Amino acid sequence: MTIFPFERVQAAGEQALATWEQLKAAGRGCPVVVGDDDSVGVLMAHFSPMWPNKISIAEILAAAATIQHPEGLKALKAQERARAREHLRRQLEHQTASLPRVIEIDSRGREKAPRGHAAEIRERRPRLGRWPSRAESLPALSVALDYRGPKKKVYVALIQTDDWTTIPAHLHYGGWNACPQPEYHVAALRSWRDRYGAELVGLSSDRMDLRVARRPQPRSEALDLAREHYVFCNDIVDQGLGTLSKLAACLMANDWWEFWWD
């Protein structure tokens, strides 16, 4: 039977941050709010022998040490797009190999040049949009909330490490849907810690909450950071704020960063 291998402290959602701060001050490891029972159930699956492509914590951290963020993640995304284009090209060529050639004629009666079989798989480019007149407020700790407000019960897990940036490695967090692999989380957290004084507070089955000590200034820096966030988690724009400018304005106005992956 799969078990969750870390001590957990229960708290009401509205007390989750205070509980996290108390545990941090107690020096009992690195605390992280991991959400409710359902979230813990999903995180437990990462420790199953059946979890695909699982590597050791040491291997994750060794890989993270070689990654420069955000350049490493951008390069990975470009490689993934190239592999997807090649896979699609081969599929389409295989499907059309036995079909008769269709000749298309243009308006002047000339034969059109054949179109390529492979559809383009392009880099996602979010809308820039106009700078908003007022920035939206971001939740302080989204892993402790649902659509009604603070959850009745959440857990704070105590990870036995003296380096909180390694928490995604200990939880084997990532590698599903568009969520980056654990080593890319570790590299991103270390970069944001050094540049913005970021600290990981919440990491549930599909959400991450960071609290930062320094907000980006001026707007140009905030927009660059928003583009970086988009590469890390495009849903925060594509299914959330809608434009990079709105995200950048939020980053300038809030001490909390939120990421989520469907």
N, C-alpha and C positions, 0 to 999 in steps of 0.2 A: 504494500500500500504506500502511495506517495504521501509524504508529509511536508509541511512547511518547516524548514530547518532553522528558523530564527525565532527567538523569543518575541512575543507580541504583547503589547499593553493596550487594553481597550479604553476607548474614550468616546464621549459624545462628539458628534461632528463639530459643534460650536466650541468645544474645548480641545480640538485636535492640535491646533497650533500651540496653545499653552502647554499641552502635554509634551509635544515635541521639544519645546524649549526647555522644559524641566528635565527631560531625559538627556538632552544634549549637555546641560550643565552638570548632570550627575556623572558623566564620564563612563557610561556603561556600554560604550560602543557608539556607532553612528546611527541615530534614529532616522526613520523615514516613514511618513504616513502612507500606508499601502491601500487605503480604502476599506470597503466593507467586506462582508463574508463572501459575496460573489466575486469581488476583485481578488481576494486572497485565494479563492478556489482556482481562478485562472492562473495566478502566479505560481501556485503549487504545481501546475502541469509542467512548468519549466524544469522541474526536478525529476520528472518521470524518466525512466530508462528509454521510453519511446519517443522522447522529445527529439526532433530531427536535427542533425548536424551539430550536436552539442559538443562543445570543447571545454577544456578546463579553465578555471579562473586565471591561472598563470598564463595560459595561452592567450586568453582574451587581453590581459594586461600587456603582454609582450607585443601583441598586434597593435594595441592602442598607442604604445610608445613610439611606433613608427608613423603614426598618422598626424599630419598637420591639418588642423581644422581652421577654416572650412574647405581648404583646397582638396584635402583627401576625399571628403564626401562628394564634392563637385565632380572630381575625377571618376569616382565610383559610379555616380549617376550617368555620366557620359558613356562609360563602358557598358552599363546596363542597356542604355538606349541603342548602342551599336550592336549588341548581341540580339536585342529584340528585332532590329531592322533586318539583320542577317537571317534570323529564324523565320521571319515573315516572308522574306524574299524567297527562301527555299521552299516554304510551304506553297506559296502562290505559283512558283515555277512547276512544282510537282503537280498541282491541281490543274494547271492549264497545258501541260505538256502534250496531252492527247487530244486537245480541242483543235478544231480547224482554225486557221488564221483568218481573222476578220479584217477586211480592207476597208478603211474609212476614207472618204473623199471629201476634200474641203470645198468651199464655195466656188473655187475656180476650176473644179474638176480634177485637181491633183490629189495623188495619194498622200494621206497624212502619215507622218512618221509614227511608228508604233510607240505607245506609251509604256513606261516602265511598269513592271508587274508589282513591285514592292511599294506599298503605301508608306508615306513618310511618318516616322515616329519622331516627333520633334521635342526639343526641350520645352518643358512647361514654362511659360512666361506669364506671370501674373499681371493684371492691370495695375498701372501706376495710380491712376485716379487723381482727383484733386485733394489738396490738403484740407482736412476737415476743420470746421470752425471750432469744434470742441472734441477732445479725445474721449473715447469710451473708457469706462472704468473696467479693469480686469479683476476677476475674483481673487481674493487673497490666497485661497487654498481650494482649488476646484475638486481635488480628490475627495474632499470631505463634504461635498455638496451634491444635491440632485436638483431637479427642476422645482422642488418645493422649498428648498433651502438647505440648512445643515442636516446631514444624515443623523439618524438616531444613534448609530453605532459605527465606529471605524476603528482601525487598529494602527498602532505605531510599532513598526518592526525595529528591532535592535540588531544592526549588522555589526559583527565583530571585526571591525577594521578601524585603523586610525586615519584613513584617507577616504572621506565621503565620496570622492569622485569615482571610486571603485564600486559603488553600490550597484550600478547596472550589471557589472561583471558578476558580482555575488548572486544577483537575482536572475542571471542569464536572460537579461531583458532585451528584447528586440528580435529582428529577423522575420517578422510576420507583416503581411500587407506592405505598407510603405514605411513601416517603422525600421529605422536603421539597426544594424547588428550591434551587439553590446559594445564592441571596441570603439565604434563611432560615437556612441553615447559618452563613453569615458573621455575620449579625445575632445568632444564638444564641451563637456562640463569643465575640463581643465582649462580650455581656452577661455570660456566665459568667466570662470573663477579669477583668472589672471587679469582679464581686461575689464570686468564689470563687478568684481566682488560677488559673483553669483554663488548661491548655495542651494543644493537640492533639498527640498522639504517634503514634497509629495511625489510618489511614483506608484500609481495604481495599475490595473490591468491594461489601461489604454490612455492614461494621462500622466503628464509630468508637470510639476509646479516648481519653479525656481524663484527665490527671493534675491534681489540684487541690491548692492550697496551704492552703485553708481549708474545713473541713467545716461543714455547716449545724448551727446550734444555736439554739434548743432544738428539741424535737420538732415544734412548730407550724411552724417555718421549714422543717424537713426535709420535712414533709408538703406544704407549699406547693411546695417544689422538686420533690418526687416528682410532683405533679400537672402541673407544668411539663414534666418529663421525659416524662410520659405523652402529652402533646399532641405533643411532638416525635417520640416513638417509642413507640407503644402496645404493640408486641410485647414490650418488656422486662417488662411486667406481664401482658398477656393470654396470651402464650405462654412467659412466664418465671417471675417471682417470684409472680405470682398476685394480690397485693394491694398497695395503696399503702403500707400500714404496713410491709410487708416491705421495699419499696423505700426508704422513708424511713429505716428502721433501717440499711440498707446504706449510704446516703449519709452517715449520721452516723458510721459505723464504718470507712469506706474512703477512701483517697486517689485511687481510680480510679473513673471513670464509664465505663460500657459501653453502647453503643447498637447495635442491629442490626435490619436490615430484610430480610424474606424477598423 
